[in-house]
């Protein structure tokens, strides 16, 4: 397998309040993990600046304009109780979009089999017209619609194994059966969405939720994949697989109560690569979402990328 790592220095310049879990050290931990000698031959690229036209396939002008206007010259501006902007935030969010579409270019043009984007801020809570939950623009949704617009991908699937449900991705995909969103997540937990019976507009079946309970771990998440997520993906037969790669379902993570380990993230990655192998010539784009214990995040990213590289 050929894998490219895409990131940008701006991602450490998105500052958050003291004590906030979504902090620049997350990006430093990921970059340090990928400095291990096993990754020395993995190509690396600096992300391009995202394009407004790509964002507008998922978000209205008004949201983009509002966030650009709110961007402070100094200090922090609160968007909601969890989400703040610093002077470097808007550029970081734009480079996160750019990394996501750049990864689609690399994969859809056959330059690599797959790509991992070390990005922040994350994206999966960003709804059509609302920034929330540490997120400003929905990186995965923008990447999916970019693949459709530029490469005529008929069906794109986003699979989200973050601890939290990606309410934003579900919101954007809800009425579009050409896009599938599959999620494992803890419930009840922020943001309170992601019920089993949320299946898309008119019960189309393009939304596939597999909520997990407090204390659930390896057996439960693997069963959710085997019984619900994977059959839906194979039936959908995507032209591109996008992973919302959050690692806060790890047992060490401070924000939840799932008990997954690095082995589970490696296993899920492998299963999604199997889908890509059978359905779409191995095309996988993986985008960093959550993960707030630095040790668990670094170890989990390492096994995830190692699996992307070696199948």
C-alpha positions, 0 to 999 in steps of 0.5 A: 500500500502507498500512503501519504501524510498531509498536514500543515504548521497552521494546525498548532496555531489554532489556540483554545482556552487553557485546559481545553482538551482540543489543544495544539499538543494533540497535533504535536503528539501526532507528528511525533508519533509519525516520526518513528523510523517505521514511517520514514519512507512515507511521503509527506505533503504540506496542505494547500489552503482550502477553497471557499467553493469547496466549503460551499457544497456543504455550508452556506456563505453566511456561515463562512462569512460569519466565522471569517468576521469573528476571527479575532486579531488577538485573544479568543472569541467564543462560538459556543461553550465548547468552541473558540476562535483564536487569531490562527483558527480560521486559517487552520480550518481552511487548511484542514479543508485544503488537506482533505480535498488534497487527499481526495486528489491524491487518492482519486488520481491514483497517486497513492492508495490512501492518505492520512490527514493530521488536521485540526480543528476537527470537523464532524460536529459542524452542521450545515449552518452551525459551527459547534463541538470544537468544529468549524467546517465539516472536513469529511463532508466537504471531501465527499462532495468534492470527490463527487464534483471533481471526480464524478464519484457516484457514491461516497461513504464516511465511516466515523469511529470517533467516541462522539456521534458526527451530528454534522455529517449526518445533518449534511448527508441526511437527504442525499442517498449518494452519500452514506454516513456510518457511525459507532459512538457512545450514547448517551453522550454529546451531542445526543444524536445518533439513534439506531433508527436514524436512517436518513430521509424517508428511511433511505438507509444511507445513515447507519448508526451503531450506538454503544453504551458506557463501558463497551469496548472491543467485543461491542465495537467489532460486533457493531462493525460486523453486524451493521456497519460493514454489511451496509458499506458492502451493499452501498458499494462506495467509490471512495471510503472516507474515515472520520478517524477519532481516537477518543473511544480509547480506554485512556481518553478523558471525555468518554467511557468506551474501552477500546485499545490500539488493537481495535483501531487497527482492526477497524482500519483493516476492515475498512481497507477490505471494503475499499479493496473490494469496492473502490480500488483501495481508495481511502482518505482518513481525516483526524477527528478527536482523541484527547489523551496524548499518549493514547492518541499518538499510539492509536494514530501510529497503528492506524497509519501503519495499517494504512501503509501495510494493509 
